[in-house]
């Protein structure tokens, strides 16, 4: 059985719904990040409680609920819409790139949710929990907008730089939370805090290197976007590298924050 295919005229070729392309920026969006306000707050020491008696029937700890359920559902819906588009072989690569970009947006949102959970562990933060959550929700809005732009084929330079800027914000807030944990140790146990501050001395250097790397990614995308033949590949590669750098430094700072809080807790119960 043979299928006869009639070629369509060039003007009749429609671009598929999920083809990712870079559009020029007409105008910059107004900054949507709320200013961070510092404030002192009461300190909370957390003690472990054994509610399992002799250990029988103890359930393993559950993952905390996601802090951005609405935003996460929105991104997942956009990913599903891209997957359902029938593009054929010609646009297979661009569809995969669009889908991957939405996956990265969801992953960034998961990082933001983990930061909210970490902030709840210690109420002595220099930022109020409301300020932290409000700021992270602004970043969540950017990740959600990235998924929208990807699905609607309106990805622009502003989309990419805003995404990278939001990733920077996640790292900056985590750095502040780490310093807050170190301050908790210093207030409760000044002598022991000296070794903890020394252990985390390299964190500021690593944070500067991280910001320098993000600057390089933004410079690369600004320099190469106009001449890029495979725009979707450039976008995916740039944001993927930004995600890897952010996951690495945020994960390290979260581990060190929890180490500092554990040290403060262990000293309190001795």
Secondary structure, 3 states (H helix, E strand, C coil): CCCCCCCCCHHHCCCCCCCCCCECCCCCCCCCCCCCCECCCCCCCCCCCCCCCCCCCCCCCCCCCCCCHHHHHHHHHHHHHHHHCCCCHHHHHHHHHHHHHHHHHHHHHHHHHHHHHHHCCCCCCCECHHHHHHHHHHHHHHHHHHHHHHHCCCCEHHHHHHHHHHHHHHHHHHHHHHHHHHHHHHHHCHHHHHHHHHHCCHHHHHHHHHHHHHHHHHHHHHHHCCCCCCHHHHHHHHHHHHHHHHHHHHHHHHHHHHHHHHHHHHHHHC
